Amino acid sequence: MATRKMSSDTYPSPGNERAVHEAWEAFLAGAPLRSDGALRPVVDASWQRSRIAQVDPCGMRGPMPVTDEVLHQLHEDQYELLEASAPVMACARDFLSKTGTIMVLTNRDSTILSFEGDTRTKRRAEDIRLIPGVNWAERYCGTNAIGTALAVAQPVQIHSSEHFVEGIKRWTCSAAVVRHPLDGEILGVLDVSGLSASYSRQNLALVVTTAARIENRLMMVDTERRYRLLDKAMTHWANVNQVGAILFDRRGVPVKMNANARLAIADVGGDTYWLDTRRLPALATDAAPVDLPAWIQPEWLHPMSAGNERLGTLLVIPASRRVSRLTSLPRDPMPTTAGAMEALVFDHASMRQVVHRARQLAGVQTPVLLQGETGTGKEAFARGLHGTRKGAYVALNCGGLARELLVSELFGYVEGAFTGARKGGMPGKIEAANGGTLFLDEIGELPMDMQPLLLRVLEQGEVWRLGENMPRRVDFRLVAATHRDLRADVAAGRFRMDLYYRIAVTSLHVPALRERGDDVLLLAQHYLAHFRREAGQSAESLSNDVADCLHAYDWPGNVRELRNVMEAAVLISEGSPLTLSMLPPELQQATIPMAIHSDAAPAAVSAAAPVRLNEAQAMFIRRAIDAADGNLTRAARQLGIAKSTLYAKMRTYGLNRAS
């Protein structure tokens, strides 16, 4: 839920009304604004916007209301917001009846949906058209609490002379935006208004706390609907584990995805940026999806409904050569936690070093942060760090669930904690890991408001289930993993510093596959033998051209991608030896960087004097750096590779600028 910030100029000063009115007259006359501080910055900025919008300062009321038909449609569109606010507005009818104020609810465009409160004040509000169906955005009504709160996305109080339009200067208004509890999207504005004599600072606190109540009700409804969506989707989920699958709620927010989802999206030319922004707007509709991204085929979408209610959408991306999960080729059995690191295949010094360090840490209780790119095998290290502990090894991906589901999965809940909660409640992953190890994958995706809750568990050794008044003692070993730069996130305010230092008592960096030299061939041969054996076939050695191709590719998906490639290749081969044509196109296109100029090609790589692929790459990289006078950016551009790839290859081949 978004934090509502109140700055030092949040509250007006009623004693400054004359000075503010004089500043308004001077502003309309084009004179410089007063510098005595009588005019608050939030009002100054709003007046400027009002003038740019050419609002008539001599106006007496808001614009004409929309028709009853249009207002009815607005109510239909905002059904959930109106339903969540109904108890609040019903209360306003009573507790504001003698205060000389009314409570107003608008949509995100500032159009009033409903109002309740003091009867005499409601009649006065009709004179200035502060009534349902009227749009009170700044561009129509100038500075006012509703429009200005939306413009600055913060709680605002506008009093008397601070209004831009003359006809509403006898009013005082306090407003706060109402946000969706999941992603902070602004849904509307809650406002308390009355004649100037009703001014009170407490009115702003009232709308802020009341808006929070509406958001809490929205979260309860949304959580209950998401549980029904998950129950509905579970009957389908078992059938899509072999392909890329993502489950969206009715707002287009991803709720659950399988392990193949990101790779499947990349395979069909999609961009996964929206997985990080947490929304795909094209799926946020009850009707047929419109404006779908080009990479999504309509036939991949499967609506999830209960009766006449649309709960969400299941996106199923067909399997490709890279994303192939075959029932005829069963997966490796999950290694025991004690033998997880022993099951790793490696020879490179960087891996030997990190595995040695992990074995040293396996027997201690110290929290460990595993860092490295996606697909490098961080969970194998997490399982190895669990060691021989008697308690369970429990894993949870912090980026694979929506916020409210993540809360209940991590901390658990008691019966009746929210609508749809299981009878008897449910323990969370923290409790399940008591006496063992809790592995939190993608911990960098943990929402900011959940981070202090986890920190409290780590510091106090107690967990509170949702809706529970008594803590439960827990003792577990925390292993966290991330592909993000958490130090940068801390500096940017996206991750708490105290939590970072609590989880990163010690850290291990798992190297990317492209940084491990010939390990790529070692792993490829390992997976080839494994999948040949599972298919009842004889394993062969990798041919030179296949080995060269595998070695030249950068492997952005790391070990996970290599495994997928080898599994698909075994299927396609149907028992015959692997050839280049059985590899994905992007691998077939991976080649050795050519010399910058043909006359600069060293004789060592001519047909008369063949060399190994890695020697040729190192030779070309040295010559490119030399030709660029040590400028690595220019050298990478000349080689036609990314600068990060150049750095990785330099580390692999032991090169530096002076080489």
Secondary structure, DSSP 8 states (H G I E B T S, - for coil): -------TTSS--GGGHHHHHHHHHHHHHT----SSS-S-HHHHHHHHHHHHTT--TT--S------HHHHHHHHHHTHHHHHHHHHHHHHHHHHTTTTTEEEEEEETTSBEEEEEE-HHHHHHHHHTT-STT-B--HHHH-S-HHHHHHHHTS-EEEEGGGSSSGGGTTEEEEEEEEE-TTT--EEEEEEEEEEGGG--THHHHHHHHHHHHHHHHHHHHHHHHHHHHHHHHHHHHTTSTTSEEEEEETTS-EEEE-TTHHHHHHHTT--THHHHHT--GGG--SSS--S--TT--GGGEEEEEETTEEEEEEEEE---SSS---TTS-------GGGTGGG----SHHHHHHHHHHHHHTTS---EEEE--TTS-HHHHHHHHHTT-SS-EEEEETTSS-HHHHHHHHHEE-TTSSTT--TT-EE-HHHHTTTSEEEEETGGGS-GGGHHHHHHHHHHSEE--BT-SS-EE---EEEEEESS-HHHHHHTTSS-HHHHHHH-SEEEE---GGGSTTHHHHHHHHHHHHHHHHTT-------HHHHHHHHHS--TTHHHHHHHHHHHHHHHHTTS---GGGS-HHHHT------SSGGG--GGGSTTS---HHHHHHHHHHHHHHHTTT-HHHHHHHHTS-HHHHHHHHHHHT--TT-
